Amino acid sequence: MKIVEDMEKWDILKAAMLEKGYVPYSWQYSLNQEEGLHIWFYKRNSDLLKRVEIVTHKQAIADDIKKCDW
């Protein structure tokens, strides 16, 4: 699990995940809950289930995940 509350950190992580072929597949909780918004990503075209979990409380990061062309 990676907690991302900084847009610069998110931009670096997003670029790496895009390069490696990760896409979002599940969302849970919300920005206004203590747990934050949890988004799970999996690696496309992989024989193994490779996942990354991102947690954020920042609307800008959530919006960027939604609008990105994964």
HTML snippet that shows the backbone in 3Dmol.js (N, CA, C, O; Angstrom):
<script src="https://3Dmol.org/build/3Dmol-min.js"></script>
<div id="view" style="width:600px;height:400px;position:relative"></div>
<script>
const pdb = `
ATOM      1  N   MET A   1       0.845  -1.174   0.000  1.00  0.00           N
ATOM      2  CA  MET A   1       0.000   0.000   0.000  1.00  0.00           C
ATOM      3  C   MET A   1       0.891   1.238   0.000  1.00  0.00           C
ATOM      4  O   MET A   1       1.839   1.339   0.778  1.00  0.00           O
ATOM      5  N   LYS A   2       0.567   2.173  -0.884  1.00  0.00           N
ATOM      6  CA  LYS A   2       1.297   3.426  -0.972  1.00  0.00           C
ATOM      7  C   LYS A   2       0.336   4.570  -0.667  1.00  0.00           C
ATOM      8  O   LYS A   2      -0.691   4.720  -1.330  1.00  0.00           O
ATOM      9  N   ILE A   3       0.671   5.371   0.333  1.00  0.00           N
ATOM     10  CA  ILE A   3      -0.128   6.538   0.676  1.00  0.00           C
ATOM     11  C   ILE A   3       0.425   7.718  -0.108  1.00  0.00           C
ATOM     12  O   ILE A   3       1.600   8.064   0.008  1.00  0.00           O
ATOM     13  N   VAL A   4      -0.440   8.328  -0.906  1.00  0.00           N
ATOM     14  CA  VAL A   4      -0.004   9.420  -1.783  1.00  0.00           C
ATOM     15  C   VAL A   4      -0.877  10.640  -1.503  1.00  0.00           C
ATOM     16  O   VAL A   4      -2.069  10.650  -1.811  1.00  0.00           O
ATOM     17  N   GLU A   5      -0.273  11.654  -0.921  1.00  0.00           N
ATOM     18  CA  GLU A   5      -0.992  12.884  -0.603  1.00  0.00           C
ATOM     19  C   GLU A   5      -0.384  14.093  -1.313  1.00  0.00           C
ATOM     20  O   GLU A   5      -0.851  15.217  -1.130  1.00  0.00           O
ATOM     21  N   ASP A   6       0.640  13.871  -2.110  1.00  0.00           N
ATOM     22  CA  ASP A   6       1.369  14.944  -2.777  1.00  0.00           C
ATOM     23  C   ASP A   6       1.286  14.734  -4.290  1.00  0.00           C
ATOM     24  O   ASP A   6       1.589  13.647  -4.781  1.00  0.00           O
ATOM     25  N   MET A   7       0.880  15.764  -5.026  1.00  0.00           N
ATOM     26  CA  MET A   7       0.688  15.635  -6.469  1.00  0.00           C
ATOM     27  C   MET A   7       2.001  15.313  -7.193  1.00  0.00           C
ATOM     28  O   MET A   7       1.989  14.557  -8.164  1.00  0.00           O
ATOM     29  N   GLU A   8       3.107  15.859  -6.752  1.00  0.00           N
ATOM     30  CA  GLU A   8       4.390  15.550  -7.398  1.00  0.00           C
ATOM     31  C   GLU A   8       4.740  14.073  -7.235  1.00  0.00           C
ATOM     32  O   GLU A   8       5.191  13.425  -8.179  1.00  0.00           O
ATOM     33  N   LYS A   9       4.528  13.553  -6.034  1.00  0.00           N
ATOM     34  CA  LYS A   9       4.779  12.131  -5.791  1.00  0.00           C
ATOM     35  C   LYS A   9       3.850  11.279  -6.661  1.00  0.00           C
ATOM     36  O   LYS A   9       4.269  10.266  -7.220  1.00  0.00           O
ATOM     37  N   TRP A  10       2.587  11.699  -6.769  1.00  0.00           N
ATOM     38  CA  TRP A  10       1.636  10.958  -7.591  1.00  0.00           C
ATOM     39  C   TRP A  10       2.067  10.963  -9.061  1.00  0.00           C
ATOM     40  O   TRP A  10       2.003   9.927  -9.724  1.00  0.00           O
ATOM     41  N   ASP A  11       2.505  12.120  -9.579  1.00  0.00           N
ATOM     42  CA  ASP A  11       2.923  12.199 -10.980  1.00  0.00           C
ATOM     43  C   ASP A  11       4.061  11.223 -11.282  1.00  0.00           C
ATOM     44  O   ASP A  11       4.072  10.594 -12.340  1.00  0.00           O
ATOM     45  N   ILE A  12       5.009  11.093 -10.369  1.00  0.00           N
ATOM     46  CA  ILE A  12       6.135  10.162 -10.550  1.00  0.00           C
ATOM     47  C   ILE A  12       5.629   8.717 -10.533  1.00  0.00           C
ATOM     48  O   ILE A  12       5.998   7.913 -11.389  1.00  0.00           O
ATOM     49  N   LEU A  13       4.790   8.398  -9.561  1.00  0.00           N
ATOM     50  CA  LEU A  13       4.253   7.042  -9.436  1.00  0.00           C
ATOM     51  C   LEU A  13       3.374   6.695 -10.634  1.00  0.00           C
ATOM     52  O   LEU A  13       3.459   5.588 -11.166  1.00  0.00           O
ATOM     53  N   LYS A  14       2.535   7.628 -11.060  1.00  0.00           N
ATOM     54  CA  LYS A  14       1.649   7.388 -12.216  1.00  0.00           C
ATOM     55  C   LYS A  14       2.466   7.102 -13.467  1.00  0.00           C
ATOM     56  O   LYS A  14       2.153   6.175 -14.214  1.00  0.00           O
ATOM     57  N   ALA A  15       3.511   7.890 -13.702  1.00  0.00           N
ATOM     58  CA  ALA A  15       4.353   7.675 -14.884  1.00  0.00           C
ATOM     59  C   ALA A  15       4.967   6.282 -14.871  1.00  0.00           C
ATOM     60  O   ALA A  15       5.023   5.618 -15.906  1.00  0.00           O
ATOM     61  N   ALA A  16       5.426   5.837 -13.709  1.00  0.00           N
ATOM     62  CA  ALA A  16       6.020   4.493 -13.601  1.00  0.00           C
ATOM     63  C   ALA A  16       4.960   3.420 -13.843  1.00  0.00           C
ATOM     64  O   ALA A  16       5.227   2.434 -14.529  1.00  0.00           O
ATOM     65  N   MET A  17       3.773   3.601 -13.293  1.00  0.00           N
ATOM     66  CA  MET A  17       2.719   2.596 -13.475  1.00  0.00           C
ATOM     67  C   MET A  17       2.235   2.562 -14.919  1.00  0.00           C
ATOM     68  O   MET A  17       1.967   1.486 -15.454  1.00  0.00           O
ATOM     69  N   LEU A  18       2.119   3.721 -15.556  1.00  0.00           N
ATOM     70  CA  LEU A  18       1.739   3.740 -16.976  1.00  0.00           C
ATOM     71  C   LEU A  18       2.771   3.014 -17.823  1.00  0.00           C
ATOM     72  O   LEU A  18       2.418   2.239 -18.712  1.00  0.00           O
ATOM     73  N   GLU A  19       4.040   3.264 -17.550  1.00  0.00           N
ATOM     74  CA  GLU A  19       5.127   2.630 -18.305  1.00  0.00           C
ATOM     75  C   GLU A  19       5.094   1.112 -18.159  1.00  0.00           C
ATOM     76  O   GLU A  19       5.399   0.386 -19.105  1.00  0.00           O
ATOM     77  N   LYS A  20       4.720   0.634 -16.965  1.00  0.00           N
ATOM     78  CA  LYS A  20       4.719  -0.801 -16.698  1.00  0.00           C
ATOM     79  C   LYS A  20       3.386  -1.473 -17.032  1.00  0.00           C
ATOM     80  O   LYS A  20       3.268  -2.693 -16.913  1.00  0.00           O
ATOM     81  N   GLY A  21       2.375  -0.691 -17.451  1.00  0.00           N
ATOM     82  CA  GLY A  21       1.115  -1.269 -17.900  1.00  0.00           C
ATOM     83  C   GLY A  21       0.077  -1.497 -16.826  1.00  0.00           C
ATOM     84  O   GLY A  21      -0.780  -2.367 -16.978  1.00  0.00           O
ATOM     85  N   TYR A  22       0.129  -0.736 -15.738  1.00  0.00           N
ATOM     86  CA  TYR A  22      -0.878  -0.876 -14.682  1.00  0.00           C
ATOM     87  C   TYR A  22      -2.128  -0.083 -15.026  1.00  0.00           C
ATOM     88  O   TYR A  22      -2.050   0.975 -15.650  1.00  0.00           O
ATOM     89  N   VAL A  23      -3.288  -0.604 -14.612  1.00  0.00           N
ATOM     90  CA  VAL A  23      -4.576   0.069 -14.806  1.00  0.00           C
ATOM     91  C   VAL A  23      -5.397  -0.065 -13.527  1.00  0.00           C
ATOM     92  O   VAL A  23      -5.277  -1.066 -12.820  1.00  0.00           O
ATOM     93  N   PRO A  24      -6.241   0.942 -13.216  1.00  0.00           N
ATOM     94  CA  PRO A  24      -7.084   0.832 -12.021  1.00  0.00           C
ATOM     95  C   PRO A  24      -8.189  -0.197 -12.240  1.00  0.00           C
ATOM     96  O   PRO A  24      -8.741  -0.305 -13.335  1.00  0.00           O
ATOM     97  N   TYR A  25      -8.507  -0.954 -11.186  1.00  0.00           N
ATOM     98  CA  TYR A  25      -9.599  -1.911 -11.329  1.00  0.00           C
ATOM     99  C   TYR A  25     -10.568  -1.923 -10.159  1.00  0.00           C
ATOM    100  O   TYR A  25     -11.648  -2.500 -10.284  1.00  0.00           O
ATOM    101  N   SER A  26     -10.238  -1.324  -9.046  1.00  0.00           N
ATOM    102  CA  SER A  26     -11.167  -1.339  -7.924  1.00  0.00           C
ATOM    103  C   SER A  26     -10.968  -0.095  -7.072  1.00  0.00           C
ATOM    104  O   SER A  26      -9.841   0.333  -6.823  1.00  0.00           O
ATOM    105  N   TRP A  27     -12.086   0.478  -6.629  1.00  0.00           N
ATOM    106  CA  TRP A  27     -12.085   1.665  -5.769  1.00  0.00           C
ATOM    107  C   TRP A  27     -12.887   1.323  -4.519  1.00  0.00           C
ATOM    108  O   TRP A  27     -13.905   0.635  -4.596  1.00  0.00           O
ATOM    109  N   GLN A  28     -12.417   1.814  -3.344  1.00  0.00           N
ATOM    110  CA  GLN A  28     -13.137   1.536  -2.108  1.00  0.00           C
ATOM    111  C   GLN A  28     -12.969   2.712  -1.152  1.00  0.00           C
ATOM    112  O   GLN A  28     -11.960   3.417  -1.188  1.00  0.00           O
ATOM    113  N   TYR A  29     -13.951   2.911  -0.313  1.00  0.00           N
ATOM    114  CA  TYR A  29     -13.994   4.000   0.669  1.00  0.00           C
ATOM    115  C   TYR A  29     -14.104   5.335  -0.059  1.00  0.00           C
ATOM    116  O   TYR A  29     -14.505   5.367  -1.222  1.00  0.00           O
ATOM    117  N   SER A  30     -13.757   6.435   0.601  1.00  0.00           N
ATOM    118  CA  SER A  30     -13.861   7.742  -0.047  1.00  0.00           C
ATOM    119  C   SER A  30     -12.880   8.735   0.552  1.00  0.00           C
ATOM    120  O   SER A  30     -12.280   8.488   1.598  1.00  0.00           O
ATOM    121  N   LEU A  31     -12.732   9.851  -0.126  1.00  0.00           N
ATOM    122  CA  LEU A  31     -11.781  10.875   0.292  1.00  0.00           C
ATOM    123  C   LEU A  31     -12.103  11.427   1.683  1.00  0.00           C
ATOM    124  O   LEU A  31     -11.199  11.760   2.450  1.00  0.00           O
ATOM    125  N   ASN A  32     -13.389  11.520   1.999  1.00  0.00           N
ATOM    126  CA  ASN A  32     -13.765  12.130   3.267  1.00  0.00           C
ATOM    127  C   ASN A  32     -13.842  11.139   4.434  1.00  0.00           C
ATOM    128  O   ASN A  32     -14.218  11.527   5.540  1.00  0.00           O
ATOM    129  N   GLN A  33     -13.500   9.896   4.212  1.00  0.00           N
ATOM    130  CA  GLN A  33     -13.436   8.921   5.293  1.00  0.00           C
ATOM    131  C   GLN A  33     -12.017   8.846   5.833  1.00  0.00           C
ATOM    132  O   GLN A  33     -11.055   9.130   5.119  1.00  0.00           O
ATOM    133  N   GLU A  34     -11.897   8.467   7.086  1.00  0.00           N
ATOM    134  CA  GLU A  34     -10.582   8.374   7.719  1.00  0.00           C
ATOM    135  C   GLU A  34      -9.644   7.461   6.941  1.00  0.00           C
ATOM    136  O   GLU A  34      -8.452   7.750   6.833  1.00  0.00           O
ATOM    137  N   GLU A  35     -10.165   6.365   6.399  1.00  0.00           N
ATOM    138  CA  GLU A  35      -9.349   5.415   5.644  1.00  0.00           C
ATOM    139  C   GLU A  35      -8.804   6.016   4.359  1.00  0.00           C
ATOM    140  O   GLU A  35      -7.784   5.564   3.838  1.00  0.00           O
ATOM    141  N   GLY A  36      -9.486   7.038   3.848  1.00  0.00           N
ATOM    142  CA  GLY A  36      -9.122   7.617   2.568  1.00  0.00           C
ATOM    143  C   GLY A  36      -9.684   6.808   1.422  1.00  0.00           C
ATOM    144  O   GLY A  36     -10.366   5.804   1.630  1.00  0.00           O
ATOM    145  N   LEU A  37      -9.400   7.242   0.229  1.00  0.00           N
ATOM    146  CA  LEU A  37      -9.820   6.545  -0.980  1.00  0.00           C
ATOM    147  C   LEU A  37      -8.758   5.524  -1.338  1.00  0.00           C
ATOM    148  O   LEU A  37      -7.589   5.873  -1.497  1.00  0.00           O
ATOM    149  N   HIS A  38      -9.150   4.271  -1.465  1.00  0.00           N
ATOM    150  CA  HIS A  38      -8.231   3.188  -1.840  1.00  0.00           C
ATOM    151  C   HIS A  38      -8.503   2.839  -3.301  1.00  0.00           C
ATOM    152  O   HIS A  38      -9.645   2.588  -3.685  1.00  0.00           O
ATOM    153  N   ILE A  39      -7.460   2.827  -4.098  1.00  0.00           N
ATOM    154  CA  ILE A  39      -7.565   2.436  -5.496  1.00  0.00           C
ATOM    155  C   ILE A  39      -6.549   1.334  -5.758  1.00  0.00           C
ATOM    156  O   ILE A  39      -5.357   1.501  -5.498  1.00  0.00           O
ATOM    157  N   TRP A  40      -7.027   0.212  -6.272  1.00  0.00           N
ATOM    158  CA  TRP A  40      -6.130  -0.883  -6.615  1.00  0.00           C
ATOM    159  C   TRP A  40      -5.892  -0.873  -8.119  1.00  0.00           C
ATOM    160  O   TRP A  40      -6.809  -0.643  -8.907  1.00  0.00           O
ATOM    161  N   PHE A  41      -4.663  -1.122  -8.497  1.00  0.00           N
ATOM    162  CA  PHE A  41      -4.239  -1.210  -9.892  1.00  0.00           C
ATOM    163  C   PHE A  41      -3.685  -2.611 -10.123  1.00  0.00           C
ATOM    164  O   PHE A  41      -3.085  -3.201  -9.225  1.00  0.00           O
ATOM    165  N   TYR A  42      -3.885  -3.142 -11.325  1.00  0.00           N
ATOM    166  CA  TYR A  42      -3.264  -4.415 -11.680  1.00  0.00           C
ATOM    167  C   TYR A  42      -2.477  -4.222 -12.974  1.00  0.00           C
ATOM    168  O   TYR A  42      -2.715  -3.291 -13.743  1.00  0.00           O
ATOM    169  N   LYS A  43      -1.533  -5.133 -13.181  1.00  0.00           N
ATOM    170  CA  LYS A  43      -0.692  -5.056 -14.370  1.00  0.00           C
ATOM    171  C   LYS A  43      -1.334  -5.850 -15.496  1.00  0.00           C
ATOM    172  O   LYS A  43      -1.544  -7.058 -15.388  1.00  0.00           O
ATOM    173  N   ARG A  44      -1.640  -5.149 -16.572  1.00  0.00           N
ATOM    174  CA  ARG A  44      -2.228  -5.790 -17.755  1.00  0.00           C
ATOM    175  C   ARG A  44      -1.265  -6.779 -18.381  1.00  0.00           C
ATOM    176  O   ARG A  44      -0.049  -6.616 -18.291  1.00  0.00           O
ATOM    177  N   ASN A  45      -1.805  -7.792 -19.007  1.00  0.00           N
ATOM    178  CA  ASN A  45      -1.011  -8.763 -19.783  1.00  0.00           C
ATOM    179  C   ASN A  45       0.085  -9.417 -18.954  1.00  0.00           C
ATOM    180  O   ASN A  45       1.189  -9.650 -19.446  1.00  0.00           O
ATOM    181  N   SER A  46      -0.219  -9.708 -17.709  1.00  0.00           N
ATOM    182  CA  SER A  46       0.755 -10.367 -16.847  1.00  0.00           C
ATOM    183  C   SER A  46       0.221 -11.737 -16.452  1.00  0.00           C
ATOM    184  O   SER A  46      -0.967 -11.891 -16.170  1.00  0.00           O
ATOM    185  N   ASP A  47       1.093 -12.716 -16.433  1.00  0.00           N
ATOM    186  CA  ASP A  47       0.690 -14.057 -16.011  1.00  0.00           C
ATOM    187  C   ASP A  47       0.396 -14.093 -14.513  1.00  0.00           C
ATOM    188  O   ASP A  47      -0.428 -14.883 -14.052  1.00  0.00           O
ATOM    189  N   LEU A  48       1.071 -13.239 -13.767  1.00  0.00           N
ATOM    190  CA  LEU A  48       0.863 -13.161 -12.331  1.00  0.00           C
ATOM    191  C   LEU A  48      -0.009 -11.958 -12.015  1.00  0.00           C
ATOM    192  O   LEU A  48       0.007 -10.963 -12.740  1.00  0.00           O
ATOM    193  N   LEU A  49      -0.774 -12.051 -10.927  1.00  0.00           N
ATOM    194  CA  LEU A  49      -1.589 -10.919 -10.515  1.00  0.00           C
ATOM    195  C   LEU A  49      -0.696  -9.943  -9.752  1.00  0.00           C
ATOM    196  O   LEU A  49      -0.454 -10.105  -8.556  1.00  0.00           O
ATOM    197  N   LYS A  50      -0.218  -8.937 -10.460  1.00  0.00           N
ATOM    198  CA  LYS A  50       0.637  -7.919  -9.849  1.00  0.00           C
ATOM    199  C   LYS A  50      -0.248  -6.713  -9.557  1.00  0.00           C
ATOM    200  O   LYS A  50      -0.845  -6.134 -10.465  1.00  0.00           O
ATOM    201  N   ARG A  51      -0.328  -6.339  -8.270  1.00  0.00           N
ATOM    202  CA  ARG A  51      -1.207  -5.255  -7.866  1.00  0.00           C
ATOM    203  C   ARG A  51      -0.456  -4.173  -7.106  1.00  0.00           C
ATOM    204  O   ARG A  51       0.561  -4.423  -6.459  1.00  0.00           O
ATOM    205  N   VAL A  52      -0.985  -2.974  -7.206  1.00  0.00           N
ATOM    206  CA  VAL A  52      -0.503  -1.836  -6.434  1.00  0.00           C
ATOM    207  C   VAL A  52      -1.732  -1.184  -5.819  1.00  0.00           C
ATOM    208  O   VAL A  52      -2.724  -0.956  -6.511  1.00  0.00           O
ATOM    209  N   GLU A  53      -1.676  -0.884  -4.528  1.00  0.00           N
ATOM    210  CA  GLU A  53      -2.769  -0.196  -3.848  1.00  0.00           C
ATOM    211  C   GLU A  53      -2.314   1.220  -3.504  1.00  0.00           C
ATOM    212  O   GLU A  53      -1.267   1.417  -2.887  1.00  0.00           O
ATOM    213  N   ILE A  54      -3.114   2.199  -3.909  1.00  0.00           N
ATOM    214  CA  ILE A  54      -2.854   3.604  -3.626  1.00  0.00           C
ATOM    215  C   ILE A  54      -3.945   4.099  -2.677  1.00  0.00           C
ATOM    216  O   ILE A  54      -5.121   3.783  -2.851  1.00  0.00           O
ATOM    217  N   VAL A  55      -3.542   4.878  -1.673  1.00  0.00           N
ATOM    218  CA  VAL A  55      -4.493   5.495  -0.752  1.00  0.00           C
ATOM    219  C   VAL A  55      -4.245   6.996  -0.779  1.00  0.00           C
ATOM    220  O   VAL A  55      -3.103   7.451  -0.709  1.00  0.00           O
ATOM    221  N   THR A  56      -5.336   7.764  -0.882  1.00  0.00           N
ATOM    222  CA  THR A  56      -5.216   9.218  -0.879  1.00  0.00           C
ATOM    223  C   THR A  56      -6.424   9.859  -0.216  1.00  0.00           C
ATOM    224  O   THR A  56      -7.494   9.258  -0.118  1.00  0.00           O
ATOM    225  N   HIS A  57      -6.232  11.091   0.238  1.00  0.00           N
ATOM    226  CA  HIS A  57      -7.313  11.942   0.736  1.00  0.00           C
ATOM    227  C   HIS A  57      -7.444  13.187  -0.142  1.00  0.00           C
ATOM    228  O   HIS A  57      -8.220  14.087   0.180  1.00  0.00           O
ATOM    229  N   LYS A  58      -6.699  13.249  -1.241  1.00  0.00           N
ATOM    230  CA  LYS A  58      -6.637  14.439  -2.091  1.00  0.00           C
ATOM    231  C   LYS A  58      -7.533  14.313  -3.320  1.00  0.00           C
ATOM    232  O   LYS A  58      -7.401  13.375  -4.107  1.00  0.00           O
ATOM    233  N   GLN A  59      -8.442  15.266  -3.473  1.00  0.00           N
ATOM    234  CA  GLN A  59      -9.366  15.267  -4.610  1.00  0.00           C
ATOM    235  C   GLN A  59      -8.621  15.369  -5.935  1.00  0.00           C
ATOM    236  O   GLN A  59      -9.003  14.714  -6.905  1.00  0.00           O
ATOM    237  N   ALA A  60      -7.570  16.174  -5.995  1.00  0.00           N
ATOM    238  CA  ALA A  60      -6.825  16.352  -7.250  1.00  0.00           C
ATOM    239  C   ALA A  60      -6.226  15.033  -7.735  1.00  0.00           C
ATOM    240  O   ALA A  60      -6.200  14.770  -8.937  1.00  0.00           O
ATOM    241  N   ILE A  61      -5.751  14.213  -6.817  1.00  0.00           N
ATOM    242  CA  ILE A  61      -5.173  12.918  -7.192  1.00  0.00           C
ATOM    243  C   ILE A  61      -6.269  11.973  -7.677  1.00  0.00           C
ATOM    244  O   ILE A  61      -6.101  11.285  -8.684  1.00  0.00           O
ATOM    245  N   ALA A  62      -7.385  11.941  -6.962  1.00  0.00           N
ATOM    246  CA  ALA A  62      -8.511  11.093  -7.383  1.00  0.00           C
ATOM    247  C   ALA A  62      -9.006  11.510  -8.763  1.00  0.00           C
ATOM    248  O   ALA A  62      -9.276  10.655  -9.607  1.00  0.00           O
ATOM    249  N   ASP A  63      -9.127  12.808  -8.999  1.00  0.00           N
ATOM    250  CA  ASP A  63      -9.578  13.301 -10.306  1.00  0.00           C
ATOM    251  C   ASP A  63      -8.593  12.919 -11.406  1.00  0.00           C
ATOM    252  O   ASP A  63      -9.003  12.547 -12.506  1.00  0.00           O
ATOM    253  N   ASP A  64      -7.303  13.010 -11.115  1.00  0.00           N
ATOM    254  CA  ASP A  64      -6.284  12.668 -12.104  1.00  0.00           C
ATOM    255  C   ASP A  64      -6.331  11.182 -12.456  1.00  0.00           C
ATOM    256  O   ASP A  64      -6.135  10.816 -13.615  1.00  0.00           O
ATOM    257  N   ILE A  65      -6.585  10.335 -11.481  1.00  0.00           N
ATOM    258  CA  ILE A  65      -6.697   8.902 -11.739  1.00  0.00           C
ATOM    259  C   ILE A  65      -7.888   8.631 -12.658  1.00  0.00           C
ATOM    260  O   ILE A  65      -7.798   7.834 -13.591  1.00  0.00           O
ATOM    261  N   LYS A  66      -8.999   9.303 -12.382  1.00  0.00           N
ATOM    262  CA  LYS A  66     -10.207   9.103 -13.190  1.00  0.00           C
ATOM    263  C   LYS A  66     -10.036   9.584 -14.628  1.00  0.00           C
ATOM    264  O   LYS A  66     -10.535   8.946 -15.556  1.00  0.00           O
ATOM    265  N   LYS A  67      -9.332  10.709 -14.825  1.00  0.00           N
ATOM    266  CA  LYS A  67      -9.236  11.284 -16.175  1.00  0.00           C
ATOM    267  C   LYS A  67      -8.091  10.731 -17.000  1.00  0.00           C
ATOM    268  O   LYS A  67      -8.054  10.933 -18.214  1.00  0.00           O
ATOM    269  N   CYS A  68      -7.156  10.036 -16.366  1.00  0.00           N
ATOM    270  CA  CYS A  68      -5.984   9.507 -17.070  1.00  0.00           C
ATOM    271  C   CYS A  68      -6.399   8.443 -18.093  1.00  0.00           C
ATOM    272  O   CYS A  68      -7.317   7.661 -17.846  1.00  0.00           O
ATOM    273  N   ASP A  69      -5.725   8.421 -19.226  1.00  0.00           N
ATOM    274  CA  ASP A  69      -5.984   7.427 -20.272  1.00  0.00           C
ATOM    275  C   ASP A  69      -5.148   6.184 -19.998  1.00  0.00           C
ATOM    276  O   ASP A  69      -4.090   5.992 -20.598  1.00  0.00           O
ATOM    277  N   TRP A  70      -5.622   5.356 -19.103  1.00  0.00           N
ATOM    278  CA  TRP A  70      -4.882   4.145 -18.710  1.00  0.00           C
ATOM    279  C   TRP A  70      -4.900   3.181 -19.864  1.00  0.00           C
ATOM    280  O   TRP A  70      -4.338   2.090 -19.765  1.00  0.00           O
TER     281      TRP A  70
END
`;
const viewer = $3Dmol.createViewer("view");
viewer.addModel(pdb, "pdb");
viewer.setStyle({}, {cartoon: {color: "spectrum"}});
viewer.zoomTo();
viewer.render();
</script>
